């Protein structure tokens, strides 16, 4: 962050609150990912476990107090932006009190509202980031991906009406957006400045004590995170290329669904590990929670066997 290294205590307080918010987001995202993939087969015990864990996360999120924290105005502006966006996401993930509507029009409206909330968050947050730090690359990449997602919503409508001219144009536009999002992740992986900024954060959460073991683990976790997002974006790129070349077929979608769900499951697991790394370095205790995405991951052999069955 541009405002780092002026007041070490403010910076650490900022990272404590940021990590707590991110932790809540990723646990809730993991629950939503598992619930959406498994809701038709959930038994009462599993449903109750998901519900209890989600409520626990909501309680942690509500307990986060930015107003009374000892940090600067700029620190707080970023945290409020992150909290507001995360709040919108948590409401979307709340399958207990806010079940997702099944009709396509409601789903489209909900997605567009989330994209609007994400855009507002990115505009505020990017203003306080160095252009070559990892988070800046990630947010720029997410913005490009969201643009592709918005195009994909329109593409789904045109596929329903078999409007081939519009399908061709929208497929090309979506491919471009997903490809640009992937390229942004690749730039982050290749940029040596990313490591320097990561080590800067590690030094803050470690109270200035940088250990080689910690540095190696921290960098590996974050670069694996970037690589997984790159693969996730590639799955969308391939899906749109298949639509452009062959039209939407059941096989085409099933391969995309398999790849994207697997990749997102690994992202959830890795995001949890990254946040736990931060929390442990800052001696912040969090309740032991299950990562449900581990249950969703399937090998290609499993996928082929299920298809044959």
C-alpha positions, 0 to 999 in steps of 0.5 A: 500500500502507498501509505505503508511504512509511515507508522508501523503500528497503523500498518499492522493494525490495518493488516489485522483488520484486512486479514479478518475481513478477507478470512470471513470472505473466503470461508463464506465463499468456500461454504457457498461454493460447496453448497451450490455444488452439493445442495441437491444431495446434502443431508440434514447433518451437513446442512446444519454444519454449513449453516452453523459455520456460516453464522459463525463467520457472520458473527466474526464479520460483525465484530470487526470494528474499523471506526475505533481502530488506531489507524490513519484516514487512508487506512480506514478508507481502504478498509471501509471499501473492502468491508462494504464489498465483502458485506455485499458478497456475504449477503449473496453467500447467505443461503439461509436468509437469502436463497438464490433465486432460480429465474435467470432475470433475478440472477442477472440483476443480482450479478450486476449489483455485485459487479457494481459493488466490486467496481466501487471497491476497486476504484477506491482500493487501487488508488492506494496501491502501488501499480506493481504490487500483487494486489494491484495486479489481482484487482485489475485482473478481477476487473477484466474478468468481471467485464467478461462475466458481464458479457457472458451473461448477455451471451447466455441470453443470445444462446437461448434465442440462437442469435448467431451474429450476436453470439459470435461477437459476444464470444469474441468480446468475452474471450478478449476480456478473459484473456486480458485478465489472464495476461494481467496475472501472468504479468504479476508472476513475472514482475520482480516488484511483486516479491518486494512488496510481498516481503514488505507486508511480511516484514510488517506482520512479523514486526520487522523479523524476516525469516528465510523459511517464512519468506519462502513459504509466503512467496510460494503461497501467493504465487501459487494463488496467482497461477490458480487464478490464471488457470481459472480464467483460462477455463472461461477463455476455453469455454467461450472459444468452444461456444464460438467454434461449435455453439453451446453443447452439453459436453462443452459446458460439462468440461468447463464446469468440471475445470472451473469448479476444481480450480475454484476449489483449489483457490478457496483452499489456498486463500484460506492457507494465505489468510491463516499464515497472516493470522498466525504471524500476528498471533490472532486466534480464529475458530477451527473451521472446515474447508468444504472445497476439499470435498468437491475436487475431482480427478479427471479419471473420476470425471470420465468414470462418472460420465461413463456411468 
